[in-house]
Amino acid sequence: MTVTESKPEDVAPEMGHDADQPALPSPPSGLLGVLATADHKTVGRLYVGFSLLFLIVFLGTTALITAEGIDASTLGPLAENTFFQVQTISHVGVFFLGIVPAFLGLALFVVPLQVGSTTAAFPRAVAASFWGWLLGAVVLIGAYLADGGPTGGQSEAVLLFFVAWAMVIAALALGAISVISTVATARTKGMSLLRVPAFSWAMLVACSIWLFNLAAMVGNLVIVYIDTKYDAVLYGASSNRWAQVSWIFAQPAVLGFAIPILGIVHDAVPVAARIRPVRFPVTLGAIGAFGALTFGAYAQTAFNPDLVHEALFVAASVAVVLPLLALLAGAADTVRQGRLRPTSAFVLGMVSLLLLLAAGAAAALYAIEPLNLAYTTWGTGVEKLVIAASVAGLAAGLFHWGSKMWGHGVAEPIGKLVMLVFLAGGAAFAGGDLIAGANGQLPTPANGLSKVVADGAELGALISTIGAGLLVFGVLLVVLAVLPAALRTGARADADPWGGHTLEWSTSSPPPFGNFVGPIPEVASPSPLLDIREATKESA
């Protein structure tokens, strides 16, 4: 018998909560169970489902915005008075209604299982996080439709927009606090921080950085709200509002939204390679270093336009490439030493890591003054690379843990197709802006009409529009792959279809309420299931 021949069901019954503890009461079922749930798994599924729908919508609006630049002399599908409104809600929607809540939902489902906990920390706060986020999202969209947003014409709707955005951030922060607390306080016996699975560690780093960045963001929103409400002429002026909050979508802060994909990749790669992760402490350190370099609350160019040429900004922008190179090298070394089985999670994860490395390299070039890339569409290209990397990484996570979440496997052949779509779409989506930025093209102004059009800018806009369309198509494919699994009631997939290394693969798919059955043996390494299989092999 080899290490990979032990069946998951041979391991699973040994693991769970302490047998001496009283059994947890079963939650209500049906619609009442969804509305009243405090189960982290149900909340995680809800977060992922709604955020995928929002991603499709707002990536679609991004495609409309990029299409405006195909002919910069005339207006495209959007009227002059709606262009900037659609542009701003696209930024907000893609990140705060799509990417961040999707990663948070995946973490709320997976992290407690990975650390051997029966639930997430503060389960009622987890439920409040989702419902608060969903309500805030609906109000935010409603405020835009009522002519709100940063430059809206209805003052009450403008104020409502800032309140709703702050509400969305507060709800996401509440969920992030639960993830941090789960990793910090709910780990099973023997699991030190250096033995925490890569995804749980990446979410600990990501949520911490998000809290730092988003706390400053809420401060911006409060200042703009007060100045707008009381008719001040500086922070609340219509032309100044967006400039004071758009730093969250620029480097280095925008890179921080992609931190979770580093954990997804470094959980999926060792499983696909069928060996232990290589130099695991170095991987954790590199993820932490990347996270620290994406702290961006100081990088608010609305208040300091010369920031992009200051030493701290330049050094951080260049240094951010180093941990990404280390992580890519670690993944490649793991593949080299193992026996690769190219799962959908593996190929999608590697595409996401390469796109994020491209974003890091583009961010480094942006900060080099002689290249004259600052304040051009090159910066938008960095943001779009982060979006493409995040979407591909999210898809990798859904293909990796899909059977665990819904009890039915996600179709592997679709994953291979999605990988090609995201690779081509991500390159085109960002490549158009990088081409235009390299030629000195400035971002499209609020009215959608560029006074100066650099060589290649209109071609770049066409390429970027095609890329946006491919990303929308890719997300639709992911939804089509996930939907049959999510809608299949009573499904029970194999507990461990991949030969997984971490504790979530020791319980049934989907896990029971309380996550585990029976006591969990003391963890002695980052790969506890491999430890058990090796011990079984030696005793056989």
N, C-alpha and C positions, 0 to 999 in steps of 0.2 A: 504493500500500500504506500502511495506517495502522499506528500503534503496536500496536494490538491484533490485527492480522491475521497477524503472524508466528507460525508454528506452533512449539510447544515443541520438536518434534523437530529444528527447525533450530538450536536453541540447545543442547539437551542434550548432543550429542556433544562439544562443546567443553569441557565442565566435568567435573572430577574430580580425583583425586589425581595427583601428578606422574608423568608417563609413565616417568621414569627409575627410579622406585621399583619394587622387586620386587612382583609380584602377591601379594595376601594369600591365604593358604590358605583354601579353602572349608570352612565348618563342617560337622559331621555333620548328617544329615537325620533326620526322624522323631522319635520320642520321645526318643532319645538326644540329638538336636540340641537339644531343648527343655530337657532336664535338665542338659546339660553346656554350654549356651550362655554365651558372654560377649558376644554381639552385642547392642548397645544396643537395636536395633529389636525383637528377640524379647522381651527383658526388658520393654520398654515396652508391648508388646501384652499380655503376661501381667499386668502391673500393672493396666492398664486393664480387662481382662476380669474379674479377680477383684474389683476394687474396685466395679465396677458391680453385681455380685451382692451384695456386702455392703451397698451403698447401698439396694438394694431391701429387703433384710431389715431394716435398722435404721431406714429411714424408715417401714417398716411398724410397728416397735415404737414409734416416736414417735407414730404415729397412735393406738395403744392408750393411750399415756400421756395424750394430749390428750383422748381420749374419757372418761377418768376424771372430767374437770371438768364434763361436761355436766350431771350431777346431783351436786353436791358433797356432798349429805347421805348418799349411799349409795355403796358400792363398785361399780365397773363390772366389766369383764372380768378385772381383776387382783385377787388377794387382797391383804390388808393387808400381809402379810409379804414379798410379792414386788414391790410397787409401786415402791419406791425402787431395788431392784436393776435392774428393767427400765428405769427412768428414767435411771440412771447409765450403763448399758451402751448406751443409745440415743445419749447424747452422745458417748461414746468411739467407738462403732461408726461413726456418721455421719461424723465428722471423721477419725479415725485409721485406720479400715479402709475408708473410702469416698472422701471428698473429697480429702484430701492425697495418698494413693497414686495416685488417678486422675490428678490434675494432674502428679504426679511421673512417672508412666508416659508421659503425653503428652509431657512435656518430654524424657525420655530418648530417645524416638523422634525428636522433631522438632528439638531444639536442635542436635545435632551436624550435621544436614543444613543447618540455617539458617546456621551459622557456617562451613560448608565443610570440616568435619572428616571423616576416614575412620572415626572411631569416637568413642565417649565417652571422657572421661578415666577412667582406672582401670577398664577393662572388667570385670575379675574382681570388683572391689568392687561394680560395678553388679549383677552376678549375685548376689553375696552379699547385697546389699541386699534384692532381691526375696525370695529364699528365707528370709532371716532374718525379714522382715516377715510372710510367709505363716505360718511356724512360730509366730511370736509371736502372730499373730491367732488361730490354732487353739488355742494354749495359753490365751490370754486368755478366749476364749469358753468353753473347758473349765473354767476356774477359776470363771466365773460359774455354769455349770451345776452345779458341785460346791458351790454355796452360798458362793462367794467374793465378790469385789467389795468395795467400800468398807465395807459394813455386813453382810457375810456372816456366817453362823453357824459356819462351819468355819475355824478359825484358819489351817490349812495352805493352804487354798484362797484365803483372803484374801491371804496372803503371796505365793502363786503369781500372783495377779492383778497385784500391784504389780511383780513381776519381769517378767511378760509384757508389761505396758504399757511398761515401760522398754525391753524388747527391741524392741517395735514402734517406739518412738521412735528408738532407736539405729539400726535398719535404715533407717528413713526418712531419718535424718540422713546416713547413708552415701551414699544415693542423691543427697541434696541437695548434698553435697560434690562428687560427680562432676559434677553440672550446673554448679555454680559454677566448678569447675576447667576444664570444657569451654569455657565462655564466656570465662573469663579467659585461657586459655593456648592454646586450639586453634583460634582464629580464622584464617581464610585471609588471604592477603596483601592488605593495603589495608583490611581491615575493622577500623577503630578502634571503641572502645566507643560512639561517637556514630553509628556506622553499623550497629550490631547490630540485627537485626530486633526489633520490639516484643515479641514473645512471649519470645524469648531474654533480652531485657533484663528483662522482668517476672519471669521465672523466676530470674534472677540476684538480683533484689531479694527475691523471695519466699523463696527458699532461704536467703538470708542472714538475713532476719528470723526465719524458722522456726528456724534454728540458735540464734539468741539466745534466743528464747522457749522453745524446747524444752530447751535446756541448763538453764535455770532450773527447768523442769518436772521434769526428771530429778532435780534437787536436792531438790525437794519429795517426789518418790516415794522417794528414798533415806532421807530423814528419817522419813517416815511408816513405811516398812518397818522401820527399826531400832527405832523407838519401839514399833511393834506387836509385833515379835518378842520384845522384852525386857520386855514388859508395863509400859511406861511409861504415865503417866496423862494426858499432854497431847496430843502430836501423834498418838499411836497410838490414842487413844480412838475407839471406833466412831462416836460422834457428831461427831467433829472431822475425820475423814479426808477426806471429800469436800470439805469447805469449803476445805481447803488446796490442792486441785488443780483446783477448778472455775473458777479465774480464767482458765484457758486458753480457756474457752468463753464468757467475758464480754468486753465491750469494755475496752480497745482490741484485745487479742490476737486475739479471734475475727475481727475484720475482716481481719487479716493472712492468713487462710486463703483469702481471695478475690482476692489480688493477681494470680494468673495470668490471671484473666478480662480484666484490663485489657490485657494483651498480646494475648490472643486477639482481642479486639474491634478493637484497632488494627492487627492484621495483616489481619483480614477486611474491615474497612470500606474501606480504599483499593482493595483488589482488587475489591470489589463496586461501588465508585464509578468504577473504571477510571481513576484518576489517582494521582499520587504522594501520599504522606501529607502533610498540611498541617502546617507548623510541627513537624517531627519532633523536634528537640531539646527543645521545650517538652513534648511528649508524654513523652519519656524522663524529663525532670525531674519532671513531675507524678506519674509512676508511682513514682519514687524517693521523692518527698516523702510520698506516701500510705503507702508501705511503712514509712518512718521513723516515721510517726505511729501505726503499729500495733504498735510495740514495747510489750509489756504486762507484762513480768516484774516491773515495779515496782508494778503495780496489783493487789496481792493483798489484797483487803478482809478476808480472814480474820485478817490481822495488823494491819490499819489500817482499821477500819470507817468512819472519817471521810474516807477517801481521796477519795470521790466528790465531796466539797465543796472539795477542795484545788485551788489555782490550776493546778498542772501538769496534773492530770487534766481539769479543766474546759476549759483552753485547748486541750489536745490533742484532746479530744472535739469541740469546735467547729471547730477548724482542719481536721479530717479531711475536712470537706465540700468545702473549697476545691479541692484537687487533683482531686476527682471532678467538680466543676463544670467545671474546665479541660479535663478529658479528654472530657466530654460535648460541650463546645463545640467541641473539636478534631474530634471525630467528625462533628458536625453540619456544620462548615465544610467538611470533606472531601466529605461527601455533596452539599452545596450547590454546590461547584465542579465536581463530577464528573458522570458520566452513570450514575445508579444502576441496578444490576441486583440486585434484592432476593433474594439467595441465602438459603438456610436459615441458613448461618453468620452472615450479616449480621443477620437478624431476631432470631435467638436471642441473638446477641451484644449487640444493643441492649437487649433485654429484660433480660439479665443486668446490663448497666451501669445501667439504670434502677432495678433492684431493689437494687443495691449503693449507688446514690446515696440511695435511700430508707433503707437501713440506716445510712448515714452521717448523714443528717438526723435519724433517730430516736436515734442515739447522741448527737448534739449536744443534743437536747432532754432526754435522760436526765440529762445533767450539769448542767442549769440548775436550781438549787436551788428557786426559787419554784414550779416546776411539780410538785414532790413525786413524781417518777417513780422515784427511786432505790429499789432493792430491791423494786420491784413487778414484775409480769409484763411490763412494758414492756421490761425488759432481755432477757427471753426472746424478745420480739418482734424485737429487734435480731439476736439469734442466728439466729432463723428466717429473717429476711430474707437474712442471709449464706448460709445453707444453700440457699435458693431461688436466689439469684444465682449461687452456685457451681455448682449442678446445671445451670442454664441455660447458664452459660458453658462448662462441660465439654461439654455437648451441641453448642454452637457449634463447639468445637474438633474434635469427632469428625466433624461434618458437613463442616468445612473441610478437614481432613487425612485423612478416612476413606479416600479412594481411594489416597492415598499410603501409608497404613499397611497396607492389605489388598489393594491391586491391583484393587479393584472399588468403584465409587462407592456411597455411602450414599444411599438413596432421598430425593430432595429433597422430594416432597410430604409425607412424614412429618414432615420438619423444620418445615414451616409449621404442621402440626397440633400438634406438640410445643411450638412457640412459644406458641400460645394456651393450652395446658394449663399450662405453666409460669408464664405471666403471671397467669392466674386462680388457679392453685394457690399461687403465692408470695404473692400479695396476701391470700388467705384464710388461709393457713398462719400468717403473721405478724400479719395484721390482727386476728384474734381476741384475741391476747395484748396487742396495743397498745390495743385497746378496753378490755379488762379492766384493764390497767395504768393507763390514763388515769382510771379510776374507783377506783383505789387498791387493786386486788386484789393480794394477796401470792402468791408462788409456792406451788404445792401442796405441803403438808408430806410428810414421809417415809411416812406411813401412807395418803396419798391422800385424806384427808378434811379439807376446809377448815373451820375453826371459824367464820370470818367470810367471807361471800360478798358481794362488791360487786355493785352493779347492773350488769347486762350481762355478768357473768363467765361464767355458764353458756351464754349465747348465744355469747359469744366462743369458748368451748371447742368448741362445735358447729361454728362457722365454721372454727376452726383444724383440727379433725379432718377436715372436708371438704377443706381445703387440703392436709393431709398425704396424704390419699388421692389427690388429683389429682397431687401430686408423684411418688408411687409409680407411678401410671399413666403419667406422663410418662417416667420412667426406663425402665419396661417398653417403651414405644414406642421409645425410643432403642436399647435392646437388640435389639428386633425389627428395627430399621432396620440395625443394625450386623452382626447375626448372619449374614445371608446373605453379606455381603461377607467376613466373617472366616472362614467355612467354605468358601468357594469356592476350591478349590486350583488353582494354576497360572494365576490370573487376572492379566491385565496391562491396567491402565487407562491412559488417556492420561496422559502425564507431567505435563501442565499443563492441567487442564480449566477453570481459572478465569482464565487469563491472569495468573498470579501474578507477584509482584515479587521474591521472595527465592529464595535458592539451592536450597531443597528442591524447587522446581518445575523445576529443570534436569536432574534425574535421573529414572530410570524409576520407575514405580509398580507394585509396591513396589520400593524401591531394591535394587541388588545388594549382596552382602557387600563392604564397603569403600566403599559409598555412591555413588561417582562413577566415571566412566570418562573419562580424559583430564584434562589440566590445567585448573585454574580460572583464568580471567583475573583480573587484579588488580581488587579491588572499589574503586569510586570514589564510591559513594553508598549510602544505605540500600535502594535499589531497583536492584540490579545487573542483573536481567533486563530491566528497562525501559531501562537504559542500552544494553544490547546491541541491543535492538529499535530504539531510536532511532538508534544508529549504523548499523544495517543499512538503515534507511529513508533516512538521509542519503547513504549510499554507493550506493543503488539508482538 
